[in-house]
Amino acid sequence: MGRPKKREAYEDFDPVLTDLPEAARWREWMGRVEAVIFAARNPVPREALASLVGSSCNLDDLISDIREDLRARPYELVFVAGGYQLRTKARFAPAIRAAS
């Protein structure tokens, strides 16, 4: 059996999610975008994020909603070096240094 080939693994990926109600679709898109940014070693380009969501998705609004969701968290979503990345808020730098 073994692992599926790369192409086979992504054939069933549905960026549009038309089977979901609008609110659930939006939350799923937010989760996808945040998860990809979280898992990425480098800033994630806008084009890569756009491939995760349907063409009817306003990516700027989606990113704004993710930023709002993260407002109370110790990290934030920033645009840096041509892509999006999660970064620890500056006010937590002393705690990070103390733990190191």
C-alpha angles and dihedrals in degrees: 000000000000132000120325117254114261094256093048091051093059102037092093094048109120114197093177099056094193091164091068126080113254096257093047091046091053092050091048091050090049090051093049094050094045093046093051092048091047093051096044121103092204134034110289115235119234091243091060091051092047089057089062096059137051122268090250090063116104099219093196091056091045092052090047090054091049090051090051091050089052095048093103094041125093091245136055140203111251136177109233136154094003097311148054124278138170111240133182113251113255094241089068094056094097091054092049092050091047091053092051 
